[in-house]
């Protein structure tokens, strides 16, 4: 199964490296939203509306402008966020919420570019900004600048301690503790090192997930761990794994994101290492076969579709004047096979989980959790 993934994963990695070239996906429009995956704010500003019969300036004035800033637009998780976010705009407009002009930007994993894009959107008078914070401290001044200008700011996947912004987060520490405990329990009785593939130092989500794992492994003195960073370059998940495979000391791998696991598993298969096991986060459908086969013990179902729809729904409701707490939470569920759960229970660790089959059904109905008919508490997690 994993041989089929290798070519696809190589393409994803190469595309990720090419984001900085400034290539943008062509605009996608609907009757209720103008959605653009843009390389710059200037490019996004040139997007036209789908209804050619209506005066463009009037339509633009009636719509609320929302921008989303992500580290890249190639990772499958982010692509699903875009697709689901666009659907949220359509669904909410059909239910009588404000129409939204939604633009997506990549900051290419660079905080200077992220700050520059945000400042451009402040000047252009956006109504709401959804910001994935690469550096939760370094973004405080520009986040405060945006909220001081009356712009709603949601920091997606990290807490930025500004004066008046919102943060949409997951229970990352708890979730990665579960993944860590599953991996450590499965390896209990062995001696060796668990490799950890993370993203960027200082990123809130990455640090919370790492903290959850280190808490889990603290109860297993026979196990050590080695943390390596990709610094937002997906291809490094392959090279990091290849380096580890030169030693027999690596006996398991935990990754902060599913894309890293897929690349890591492909590298191990190419090297003929069938003895390793993985645990991961994100809960993307691409890893469900690995979970069924037992190669991956578990992942945490956040999901790109759920994350995208949820964040855009939150922004639309805030723009419409609904009230929410400054920190909003989205729940996640452990995805694990019955066989793995039984094995862990036999070693004394019981997990609340859903099977990959059940997780696939959640993926098909992701909008049901956060659609306009739901109470605002479904969005805020309170």
HELIX and SHEET records of a PDB file:
HELIX    1   1 UNK A    2  UNK A   17  1                                  16    
HELIX    2   2 UNK A   19  UNK A   21  5                                   3    
HELIX    3   3 UNK A   41  UNK A   45  1                                   5    
HELIX    4   4 UNK A   56  UNK A   62  1                                   7    
HELIX    5   5 UNK A   76  UNK A   94  1                                  19    
HELIX    6   6 UNK A  111  UNK A  123  1                                  13    
HELIX    7   7 UNK A  140  UNK A  148  1                                   9    
HELIX    8   8 UNK A  172  UNK A  187  1                                  16    
HELIX    9   9 UNK A  204  UNK A  217  1                                  14    
HELIX   10  10 UNK A  236  UNK A  244  1                                   9    
HELIX   11  11 UNK A  258  UNK A  270  1                                  13    
HELIX   12  12 UNK A  285  UNK A  287  5                                   3    
HELIX   13  13 UNK A  288  UNK A  293  1                                   6    
HELIX   14  14 UNK A  304  UNK A  319  1                                  16    
HELIX   15  15 UNK A  338  UNK A  346  1                                   9    
HELIX   16  16 UNK A  356  UNK A  364  1                                   9    
HELIX   17  17 UNK A  366  UNK A  370  1                                   5    
HELIX   18  18 UNK A  376  UNK A  380  1                                   5    
SHEET    1   A 8 UNK A  28  UNK A  29  0                                        
SHEET    2   A 8 UNK A  33  UNK A  38 -1                                        
SHEET    3   A 8 UNK A 100  UNK A 106  1                                        
SHEET    4   A 8 UNK A  64  UNK A  70  1                                        
SHEET    5   A 8 UNK A 128  UNK A 131  1                                        
SHEET    6   A 8 UNK A 152  UNK A 156  1                                        
SHEET    7   A 8 UNK A 166  UNK A 170  1                                        
SHEET    8   A 8 UNK A 327  UNK A 330  1                                        
SHEET    1   B 4 UNK A 223  UNK A 229  0                                        
SHEET    2   B 4 UNK A 192  UNK A 198  1                                        
SHEET    3   B 4 UNK A 250  UNK A 255  1                                        
SHEET    4   B 4 UNK A 277  UNK A 279  1                                        
SHEET    1   C 3 UNK A 299  UNK A 301  0                                        
SHEET    2   C 3 UNK A 333  UNK A 335 -1                                        
SHEET    3   C 3 UNK A 353  UNK A 354  1                                        
END                                                                             
